[in-house]
Amino acid sequence: MAIWQYQVKMVPRSDFEDKREIFLNNIDDFYTKITGWELSKLHTDILNEYLNREKHWSNSAILWGEEESTNVELFLQESIVEEISFRIDLREEQVKSYLQLIIDFSKLNDTVILNINDELIEPTKKCLLDDIKKSVCYKFVSNPQKFINDLD
């Protein structure tokens, strides 16, 4: 992941609700217990409205967008989608439209949204924007020189 990319993961709402105690007590164990989605039942057409489908470096993943820019990755185990990752390039002008994509995709597929710190993010533009503003990638994109100077 590039420093200018804001990332969220999606988890089936049913998995999250059924395994909430595990999520609260042992996040690593939680991710191993997710059942995921049947690829054929996942609504992915909306992704084509925003991003082009590209070749992923892994045979067990599907990619929309570009690795170093805005993208969506579905990670598969046979026909089961085990993980969905959205990365938004904060250098791009269409950030808010990509946030809408995250919200719409989440609603279509009944997911919960987790940031890279495994914090639950409500599927609203305000909540996603608030989370972006707290992120390292936002600090970098806002002022790269200050970000680097502050590393000392």
C-alpha angles and dihedrals in degrees: 000000000000119000091244093058121096109207135200131174127212127218127185108265090227091056091047094050094043093048101034093123091054090047091053095045107032118013094184091054090047093060092051091054098053112116094200128196136303103248091225091056097047115102103231101151091094089063090063089060091063108024139029118243110246138184112272120216089234123065088215096061139067121214134200115186128005128312095236095039136040111329148152122219128193113196114206139202101192104306095340120098104220099177138019119197128186120193121186121199102225090201090069124092095226096068094123093051089051089051087055089052090055091049094046094045091049092052094045092051099035097239139152119229122230126186123220089274089056092248117148113248120197112234096250130110091238094054093045092047091048090052092048090053090056093050130104090231091058091050090051096047092044094055117355095181094051090046091054093043090052091056090082 
